[in-house]
Amino acid sequence: MNRETLLLRGGRVLDPWTGTDSVQDVRVEDGRISALGNALKPEGAREIDARGLWVLPGCFDMHIHLRQPGRSDEETVETGLLGAARGGFTDVACMPNTDPALDHPFLLIALLEQAKRSGRARLHPIAAATKGRKGESPADYASLFAAGAVAVSDDGDPVRDAAVARRCLELLRSHDRVLIEHAEDPALSGRGVMHEGLVSLELGRPGIPAASEDLCVERDIVLARLTGARVHIAHISSKGVVAALRRARAEGLALTGETAPHYFWFTDEDTRRPDGIFRVNPPLRSLDHQEALLEGIQDGTITVLATDHAPHSPEEKAQPFGQAPPGFLGLETALAASHAALVVPGHIQPLHWASLWTRGPREALGLAPNRIAEGQPADLTVFDPKVKWRVEAARFASKSRNTPFDGMELTGRPVLTILAGQLTFDATRTEESALP
Ligand SMILES: [Zn+2]
């Protein structure tokens, strides 16, 4: 990784913080954006022809699973952050459902140490909402936030007891931090393995009703109203959640929500395969849910896209559908898949799409803006919206291969990732030099 002086020539600058959508040169020097404008002089900078490319603030994936500690055969901080850089991300937030769960400051400090050594992306750990993710009592938030936690979550599970969730929210309110809720009612989900609907009935597999997700979110809205705390709903897949979130936000409650690119590409029809490749939680639902997610994005109810990057070993994903662990890789396909599903067909404008990966997550977490402006740290993602490419899981940086996009053609791809002025990914050079 080298910190050179760069001049991005003639790219389309998309800055959701200022609403900027215009062709400009961007000069990067000493880790900062040193100039913006037209016909900037090279002055010794390495010039990159960015004509036809989009220049975004550094993209942020606020929902990934690094499998450290516990399953470093599936992913590590090193491989996860390398995948993030190649996927166009300068920042990622990792979930605490590791083994042990991230409920102690020492665990966060160890992860942040490893992330610093990697240098490929900024890591923002999300701490466990409850001790050991057991759902019994809130973790020690003061020490976790002091150690660098950016939010809390029991992701993988909801905070299932309403009284415990209330206590967590009261504490979070005093820290001005957000609870990220994995919205699910465990009793209603029962032994379900896929979306409950016509396809699950036909296949004879136990279903997870959308009501399971809806019920948890309705409860959280009530608790957000009671406590005044901030709640972010993870991986929304249900139309009921979109409607509930819309109402809650109109009421002025501090709720935000994310959905993931795979929900725009696949439905429960894709889960007919006998193996577990298409198993994910919340499950791929029916078309009416997919349409509601799109409306939720279009009208600003859902302000965040996140991958829920969940590495699993090939052996585990090859098991029969009902036994395979739920989850997909996402880091190295996210920008392309969301661009191809949302921008290419004209559902949303490029600036809106950029916001879902930049401003949306930073606002949900309460982090400072990362504007494209003179003097700002040079955190940039340069994206080629025209290039068509075929997903090859075998070439991923991830230690795992479980992507439902394998073999598919997508339109658009990150070409440069710049973190504090350092190129952490550079596809303009040969493939080899883009590798570590
Ligand atoms: Zn989850």
Boltz pocket constraint, residues with backbone or C-beta under 6 A from the ligand:
constraints:
  - pocket:
      binder: B
      contacts: [[A, 155], [A, 156], [A, 157], [A, 182], [A, 234], [A, 235], [A, 281], [A, 282]]
      max_distance: 6.0
